Amino acid sequence: MEKMVNKYKFVFLYSGCLVFSVVFWYYFMNDQVTCSEKSFTDGYITGYDILSNSFQGSFSRVLKYNKKMCLMCNYSYKNYNQSSTPRDIVISIMVMLATNIVPAVRSLRTTGCLASIVIITDDSAYESISIPTLRLLSQCGCYLINIGKFPDVSRREFWAWRYLMIDKFISTHLQYIDRILIIDLFDTIFQGDPFCSFVSKRKLYLSSEFQAIKDCYVNNKWMEDIAGESHKLMNHNDIINGGTLLGGAIQVHQMIRLFISQFNTNDLSALKADDQGYINFITYSGMLENYSIQYEIDKLGELIVSINKIVAVYRIPNNFHIGEYRLKRDRRFPPVIHQFKFNAEQLLSVVRACPRGRLKQPNYLPYLPDSLVV
């Protein structure tokens, strides 16, 4: 009898320790980077709390993707070891104006990507979306969260707001997410599924702009304003694009938390740089290593490529057609093309591959008048 009691005591104690270890690990991984309470949001954005209670349960229960009803684009997409599931999420912000939302969503679904799509929007942008477009977005499994009236802020403050809103959403839905891709919705297009099997759930992936920080006045000034004289120890590194983050849910979330921890959330006007400046500072100052965040900078342009510098600075000739673009012939086709608006050939190829048709959605593509959109 005594042996049996001791056996049950052991099982009870072991089970208790196991549960404690799991709970401790979860909170440790999610709270390594702490931020102050964002009390400044109270009453500032009318629907801010919607981001944390927009829906309960897994994304697959809420986002209904109807492949037969989602209008696909017509181009030759390139996938490598495709492994996306509804537990992966593509998330972005769309306020004031709805542009490129349809080509971005349609091109992603054309690749066969099964990731959930969440777009945080405001009254102005939401009201500019036609009923047929809303119906199409729903059929493509795109979930819109309308936060109401968005405040009149500077561009720099907007980039901070973007991550604050995404953080609010991710914080309360993290248990349902494996991997995250954050994009600039207004100038991102897909030519492959971004959630390849080699995109780890335990790593953060950053996108190079293929230019040294010191060779760009704006980026160098941001780094100097943030880091002071020590910026000279970092500005030989490649510029990291601040508009796109990819990787494991916890790692992406930790990067966002590190960014938010760099400034006073009650006074966004005191920001020293745009979000990109802080992302570069966090990466090159050793903060990621300090928090044991594994990361990789994509210097080959095989996951995400931002083409602005390639087009405007280096003027590298290429086939810019969607589905055919890559930096060099011996490299993979990047699934995510950012800043495609800066190349007329690429912009027009998107029009041909993902025509507007009967949707009649205004501002269908950035930098392109509706009169030129078929």
Wavefront OBJ file of the C-alpha trace (Angstrom):
o trace
v 0.000 0.000 0.000
v 2.824 2.358 0.977
v 4.641 1.636 -2.303
v 1.496 2.474 -4.251
v 1.087 5.790 -2.380
v 4.712 6.688 -3.073
v 4.223 5.784 -6.727
v 1.249 8.139 -7.032
v 3.177 10.881 -5.205
v 5.989 10.540 -7.719
v 3.585 10.655 -10.685
v 1.823 13.715 -9.220
v 5.080 15.569 -8.558
v 6.476 14.661 -11.996
v 3.287 15.802 -13.745
v 3.310 19.051 -11.768
v 6.923 19.760 -12.687
v 6.221 18.999 -16.340
v 3.231 21.362 -16.464
v 5.218 24.085 -14.690
v 8.107 23.667 -17.149
v 5.820 23.980 -20.181
v 4.056 27.056 -18.787
v 7.370 28.645 -17.790
v 8.850 28.015 -21.262
v 5.817 29.516 -22.991
v 5.855 32.732 -20.977
v 9.641 32.981 -21.064
v 9.701 32.756 -24.844
v 6.850 35.255 -25.238
v 7.967 37.776 -22.620
v 11.726 37.985 -23.059
v 11.124 41.407 -24.575
v 8.845 43.473 -22.382
v 7.094 46.712 -23.262
v 5.303 49.307 -21.188
v 1.524 49.333 -21.231
v 0.298 51.223 -24.263
v -2.116 53.445 -22.366
v -1.750 56.086 -25.088
v -4.079 53.999 -27.244
v -7.064 54.443 -24.948
v -9.610 56.398 -26.949
v -6.994 57.340 -29.577
v -8.015 54.718 -32.111
v -11.697 53.987 -31.676
v -11.494 50.280 -32.457
v -8.022 49.477 -31.094
v -9.288 46.757 -28.741
v -10.849 44.949 -31.689
v -7.337 43.792 -32.557
v -7.174 41.630 -29.439
v -10.729 40.286 -29.452
v -11.507 40.221 -33.183
v -12.111 36.481 -33.038
v -11.458 33.489 -30.848
v -10.166 30.103 -31.896
v -7.922 28.938 -34.703
v -7.688 30.840 -37.981
v -8.971 27.857 -39.934
v -12.298 28.157 -38.099
v -12.664 31.830 -38.983
v -10.990 32.323 -42.357
v -12.812 30.379 -45.030
v -10.719 30.119 -48.181
v -12.799 29.029 -51.187
v -10.278 28.088 -53.862
v -12.945 27.705 -56.551
v -14.363 31.185 -55.925
v -11.084 33.039 -55.364
v -10.115 34.658 -58.661
v -6.578 33.535 -59.528
v -3.921 35.420 -61.467
v -2.426 34.098 -64.685
v 1.347 33.685 -64.418
v 3.935 30.960 -63.842
v 4.498 30.937 -60.093
v 7.569 29.320 -58.540
v 7.336 27.245 -55.345
v 10.107 25.561 -53.384
v 9.148 22.874 -50.845
v 5.785 24.499 -50.188
v 4.630 23.933 -46.598
v 2.125 26.686 -45.717
v -0.856 25.969 -43.458
v -3.618 28.156 -41.966
v -1.404 28.444 -38.865
v 0.967 30.601 -40.925
v -0.151 34.202 -41.285
v 0.431 37.064 -43.708
v -0.431 40.324 -41.958
v -0.371 43.967 -43.001
v -1.917 47.391 -42.511
v -4.127 49.300 -44.946
v -5.306 52.742 -43.826
v -6.551 55.872 -45.586
v -6.459 54.246 -49.024
v -7.044 50.726 -50.326
v -4.500 50.020 -53.045
v -2.932 46.762 -54.275
v -5.019 44.717 -51.850
v -6.602 42.638 -54.626
v -3.399 41.839 -56.621
v -1.524 41.012 -53.394
v -4.190 38.623 -52.107
v -4.898 37.048 -55.497
v -1.216 36.515 -56.334
v -0.647 34.876 -52.944
v -3.551 32.471 -53.439
v -2.451 31.752 -57.014
v 0.719 30.168 -55.607
v -1.436 27.715 -53.652
v -0.467 29.317 -50.338
v -2.746 28.165 -47.506
v -1.634 30.797 -44.988
v -4.191 32.964 -43.246
v -4.379 36.586 -44.396
v -5.176 39.373 -41.913
v -5.341 43.028 -42.917
v -5.862 45.782 -40.351
v -7.730 48.674 -41.919
v -9.602 51.856 -41.005
v -12.891 53.497 -41.973
v -11.433 55.467 -44.903
v -9.778 52.502 -46.597
v -12.571 50.064 -45.811
v -15.264 52.334 -47.244
v -13.297 52.651 -50.497
v -13.534 48.899 -51.139
v -16.379 47.925 -53.444
v -18.902 45.247 -52.472
v -17.681 42.839 -55.209
v -14.100 43.297 -53.958
v -15.131 42.613 -50.357
v -16.862 39.462 -51.528
v -13.783 38.338 -53.463
v -11.467 39.016 -50.512
v -13.713 36.946 -48.275
v -13.713 34.063 -50.756
v -9.914 34.269 -50.864
v -9.779 33.846 -47.083
v -8.731 37.425 -46.336
v -9.846 38.731 -42.925
v -10.281 42.513 -42.621
v -10.242 44.146 -39.192
v -11.653 47.687 -39.253
v -10.289 49.670 -36.301
v -12.464 52.719 -37.067
v -11.009 56.196 -37.453
v -7.229 56.331 -37.758
v -5.503 59.414 -36.294
v -3.851 62.072 -38.422
v -0.164 61.304 -37.869
v 3.163 61.828 -39.612
v 4.633 59.167 -41.850
v 7.209 58.277 -39.177
v 4.495 57.900 -36.544
v 2.460 55.759 -38.921
v 5.273 53.198 -39.249
v 5.382 52.979 -35.448
v 1.593 52.636 -35.301
v 1.791 49.817 -37.808
v 3.921 47.665 -35.537
v 1.947 48.670 -32.454
v -1.264 47.427 -34.078
v 0.327 44.239 -35.378
v 1.782 43.609 -31.907
v -1.669 44.043 -30.367
v -3.112 41.424 -32.711
v -0.260 38.926 -32.496
v -0.019 39.128 -28.700
v -3.497 37.712 -28.229
v -3.431 35.194 -31.091
v 0.133 33.887 -30.765
v -0.944 30.407 -29.705
v -2.616 29.913 -33.099
v 0.382 31.010 -35.197
v 3.445 29.061 -36.380
v 5.080 31.511 -38.799
v 4.494 35.163 -39.675
v 5.105 37.300 -42.736
v 4.644 41.065 -42.320
v 4.447 42.986 -45.588
v 3.948 46.482 -46.972
v 0.620 45.739 -48.596
v 0.601 48.642 -51.029
v 3.710 47.520 -52.940
v 4.170 43.778 -52.389
v 3.334 40.997 -54.835
v 3.871 37.233 -54.683
v 5.397 34.911 -57.254
v 5.648 31.941 -54.864
v 4.483 30.619 -51.511
v 6.613 32.448 -48.890
v 6.244 29.655 -46.337
v 8.746 27.153 -47.702
v 9.787 24.179 -45.603
v 13.202 25.781 -45.044
v 11.599 28.841 -43.389
v 12.103 27.736 -39.802
v 9.605 28.268 -36.985
v 12.567 29.128 -34.750
v 14.291 31.811 -36.801
v 13.795 35.419 -37.938
v 14.469 36.288 -41.590
v 15.442 39.823 -42.599
v 15.654 41.265 -46.101
v 18.743 43.060 -47.408
v 18.424 46.113 -49.662
v 21.835 45.314 -51.220
v 23.430 48.622 -50.217
v 25.632 49.562 -47.259
v 24.047 51.847 -44.665
v 26.900 54.362 -45.035
v 26.214 54.644 -48.781
v 22.664 55.885 -48.258
v 22.298 59.323 -46.675
v 18.840 58.673 -45.210
v 19.621 55.294 -43.652
v 22.987 56.496 -42.356
v 21.319 59.541 -40.766
v 18.736 57.327 -39.051
v 21.479 55.134 -37.624
v 23.476 58.168 -36.466
v 20.440 59.757 -34.805
v 19.712 56.523 -32.916
v 23.225 55.322 -32.061
v 25.309 58.504 -32.039
v 29.012 58.099 -32.790
v 28.788 54.298 -32.431
v 26.843 54.191 -35.694
v 30.253 54.140 -37.432
v 30.795 50.651 -36.048
v 27.638 49.436 -37.791
v 27.119 51.440 -40.965
v 29.281 49.180 -43.143
v 26.521 46.552 -42.963
v 23.779 46.074 -45.541
v 20.576 48.067 -45.121
v 17.793 45.837 -43.809
v 14.356 46.608 -45.153
v 11.944 47.580 -42.378
v 8.734 46.808 -44.245
v 9.047 43.029 -44.337
v 9.661 40.523 -41.546
v 9.433 36.753 -41.906
v 9.959 33.834 -39.574
v 8.753 31.948 -36.538
v 5.878 33.586 -34.682
v 7.827 34.042 -31.462
v 10.930 35.420 -33.193
v 8.980 37.934 -35.306
v 6.999 38.972 -32.254
v 10.186 39.492 -30.252
v 11.620 41.738 -32.983
v 8.435 43.831 -32.889
v 8.673 44.052 -29.094
v 12.304 45.135 -29.312
v 11.321 47.857 -31.778
v 8.538 49.120 -29.506
v 10.876 49.119 -26.507
v 13.124 51.669 -28.245
v 10.799 54.646 -27.873
v 8.235 56.294 -25.623
v 4.874 55.030 -26.819
v 3.192 58.040 -25.211
v 5.103 60.438 -27.450
v 5.583 59.090 -30.968
v 6.583 62.554 -32.181
v 9.907 62.015 -30.381
v 10.899 59.085 -32.610
v 14.476 59.513 -33.808
v 14.046 57.551 -37.038
v 11.623 55.582 -39.165
v 10.974 51.956 -38.215
v 13.657 50.805 -40.656
v 16.342 52.740 -38.784
v 15.431 51.009 -35.539
v 15.254 47.563 -37.179
v 18.814 48.058 -38.444
v 20.030 49.340 -35.082
v 18.466 46.413 -33.217
v 20.054 43.932 -35.623
v 23.555 45.359 -35.818
v 23.926 46.474 -32.178
v 23.733 42.883 -30.976
v 20.294 43.012 -29.378
v 19.062 39.943 -31.214
v 21.985 37.928 -29.889
v 21.387 39.318 -26.389
v 17.864 37.897 -26.474
v 18.974 34.629 -28.096
v 16.926 35.355 -31.230
v 18.225 33.317 -34.155
v 18.145 35.310 -37.364
v 19.324 35.291 -40.943
v 19.761 38.181 -43.362
v 18.696 37.224 -46.871
v 21.573 38.678 -48.892
v 20.826 36.567 -51.955
v 17.277 37.798 -52.474
v 15.874 34.266 -52.422
v 13.055 34.824 -49.919
v 12.160 38.504 -50.077
v 13.602 41.013 -52.492
v 13.092 44.779 -52.221
v 13.803 46.135 -55.676
v 13.978 49.899 -55.106
v 17.769 50.085 -54.822
v 18.176 47.507 -57.595
v 16.145 49.686 -59.955
v 17.022 53.207 -58.804
v 20.681 52.820 -57.724
v 22.226 49.844 -59.477
v 19.942 49.715 -62.527
v 20.491 45.986 -62.893
v 18.782 44.759 -66.089
v 16.469 41.820 -65.610
v 13.236 40.127 -66.557
v 10.904 41.908 -64.182
v 7.753 40.025 -65.176
v 5.921 38.501 -62.222
v 6.789 34.833 -61.971
v 10.086 35.314 -63.819
v 12.028 37.688 -61.578
v 15.201 36.730 -59.704
v 18.469 38.519 -59.021
v 20.703 36.061 -60.892
v 20.131 33.006 -63.060
v 21.703 30.635 -60.532
v 19.470 31.789 -57.677
v 15.964 30.896 -56.594
v 12.985 32.989 -57.642
v 12.054 34.981 -54.514
v 8.445 34.302 -53.486
v 7.972 37.864 -52.209
v 8.677 40.936 -54.328
v 8.580 44.185 -52.385
v 8.553 47.692 -53.906
v 7.438 46.378 -57.299
v 5.815 49.771 -57.902
v 9.242 51.242 -58.737
v 9.602 49.229 -61.939
v 7.181 49.996 -64.762
v 7.771 46.630 -66.475
v 6.916 44.743 -63.289
v 3.921 46.957 -62.561
v 2.444 46.382 -66.015
v 3.128 42.651 -65.824
v 1.008 42.524 -62.642
v -1.823 44.293 -64.490
v -1.718 41.653 -67.199
v -1.389 38.713 -64.793
v -4.011 39.927 -62.298
v -6.420 42.133 -64.267
v -9.078 44.118 -62.440
v -11.815 42.907 -64.762
v -15.339 43.582 -63.522
v -14.329 44.484 -59.996
v -13.946 48.164 -60.885
v -11.989 48.647 -57.673
v -10.460 52.169 -57.621
v -6.747 52.603 -56.888
v -6.227 49.029 -58.004
v -2.425 49.369 -58.191
v 0.032 51.946 -56.805
v 1.464 54.596 -59.130
v -0.813 53.470 -61.952
v -3.899 55.489 -63.007
v -7.124 53.488 -63.086
v -7.479 54.408 -66.775
v -4.484 52.143 -67.525
v -5.795 49.212 -65.486
v -7.777 46.649 -67.502
l 1 2 3 4 5 6 7 8 9 10 11 12 13 14 15 16 17 18 19 20 21 22 23 24 25 26 27 28 29 30 31 32 33 34 35 36 37 38 39 40 41 42 43 44 45 46 47 48 49 50 51 52 53 54 55 56 57 58 59 60 61 62 63 64 65 66 67 68 69 70 71 72 73 74 75 76 77 78 79 80 81 82 83 84 85 86 87 88 89 90 91 92 93 94 95 96 97 98 99 100 101 102 103 104 105 106 107 108 109 110 111 112 113 114 115 116 117 118 119 120 121 122 123 124 125 126 127 128 129 130 131 132 133 134 135 136 137 138 139 140 141 142 143 144 145 146 147 148 149 150 151 152 153 154 155 156 157 158 159 160 161 162 163 164 165 166 167 168 169 170 171 172 173 174 175 176 177 178 179 180 181 182 183 184 185 186 187 188 189 190 191 192 193 194 195 196 197 198 199 200 201 202 203 204 205 206 207 208 209 210 211 212 213 214 215 216 217 218 219 220 221 222 223 224 225 226 227 228 229 230 231 232 233 234 235 236 237 238 239 240 241 242 243 244 245 246 247 248 249 250 251 252 253 254 255 256 257 258 259 260 261 262 263 264 265 266 267 268 269 270 271 272 273 274 275 276 277 278 279 280 281 282 283 284 285 286 287 288 289 290 291 292 293 294 295 296 297 298 299 300 301 302 303 304 305 306 307 308 309 310 311 312 313 314 315 316 317 318 319 320 321 322 323 324 325 326 327 328 329 330 331 332 333 334 335 336 337 338 339 340 341 342 343 344 345 346 347 348 349 350 351 352 353 354 355 356 357 358 359 360 361 362 363 364 365 366 367 368 369 370 371 372 373 374
